[in-house]
Amino acid sequence: MTKVTSLPADDSTCGWFHLSKPRKARPGHSGNTEARWVVIGAGFTGLAAARQLAINFPDEEIVLIDAQEVGFGTSGRNAGFAIDLPHDIGADDYIGDIETAKTTMKLNLSGQTILKNLVEEHRIECHLRPSGKYQAAIEDRGIAVLDAYRHGLDKLGQPYEMIDGKDLPDHIGTRFYRKALFTPGTMLVQPAALVKGLADSLPSNVTLYENTAITDVDYGEKTVITHRNGRITADKLVLTNNAFGMRFGFLQGTMLPVFTYASLTRELTPAEQARLGGKDFWGVIPADPFGTTLRRTHDNRILVRNSFSFNSDGRSRQKYLDQFVKKHRDSFQRRFPMLPDVEFDYTWGGSLALSRNHAGFFGQLAPNVYGALCCNGLGVTRGTATGTLLADWLAGERNDLIDFLRNSPGPVRNPPEPFLSIGVNLSLKWNQYRAGQEG
């Protein structure tokens, strides 16, 4: 018997969740149930895996379980970038091996296509737009990153536009940045609205149980998962719960639950929109990975995301919200001095499942137990693609993307505690300091 020692506990102040269309959560599980397939984790990966299992096995019931309400967890808390391009921060040109980069891009594009088709088919109101993204820089180090990435994109044969700082106000309003690299293939989305819509459009042979936190798991020929109101016996178990997969006894000591934080303003008035200028819908990522991400949303709010913490149990901490909202305010004021009276309506945190070698896991964890885990911050597209492909692999399909994922080395093991927490926290502090004005 494996005791699940930590359960998801996200803060209640995510703006994406509260501003998206309300939905009635599905009831939690109770009693004793037997199922052919059980998927744990109803984020992008789990929703994709459950949907594709239902398509591949139309005569079998698929049970999908989440510890919280759908859209409330990690998948509804990100910045809403569905990115197409590879971005290997370990490579000098951010592309690295060209064949690996091409396959990575194919994987990301498959996730984009799946989501775009589902949004259109089920008319999901999530403001999904093919808007591209700006990667912007102010420091010399950031400018060097943009130049390196530009050369990598040349090698990959992908389009981009380099925009000088004097021209950026026509794009994003602010004069803060010295230069930006625009790539057209990114889609921007309201992530909580998308996740809610995906959950409410699942095939009829998927049974979703929300607010059902698993406390114990007994692995064997069949897997018995227990919660406070009952238990479910699974012929085959699929884990799509990212870093919490470690709490289920797998890949222990390999994933890093790192939280990042965001604030969302109130709606801008017409006068404030005029003072801001630029386009009405855009997204900016920083040249430095520890810098500030920005969005202008469909309802004319500004999202500011920066700051990181290592929460080893994967649970939110109120002290970080109180601390980092001040950083958000400073970052906002430096970029948008023309909007001095615009306050934040929401501030929240959301976790990333990272590995030190930037690799995820895809495949079999134990007899009759499988997983697609550790998205390394690319959950929107990568999670959708890997969840779908895992279900196809379990149905016996083989293709180049499945082979690519199966041949991944997987997440490498981390140093033991307390050295891990000391090292990660020092690294986060140093890199955030080093980001300088990019933060």
Secondary structure, DSSP 8 states (H G I E B T S, - for coil): -EE--------S--HHHHHS----------EEEEEEEEEE--SHHHHHHHHHHHHHSTTS-EEEE-SS-TTTSGGGTS--EE--S---TTSTTS--SHHHHHHHHHHHHHHHHHHHHHHHHHT--S--B---EEEEE-SHHHHHHHHHHHHHHHHHT---EEEEGGGTHHHHS----SEEEEETT-EE--HHHHHHHHHTT--TTEEEE-S----EEE-SSSEEEEETTEEEEEEEEEE--GGGGGGGTSSTTT-EEEEEEEEEE----HHHHHHH-S-SSEEEEESSTTS-EEEE-TTS-EEEEEEEEE-TTS---HHHHHHHHHHHHHHHHHH-TT-TT--EEEEEEEEEEE-TTS--EEEEEETTEEEEE--TT-IIIIIHHHHHHHHHHHTT---HHHHHHHTS--------TTHHHHHHHHHHHHHHHHTGGG-
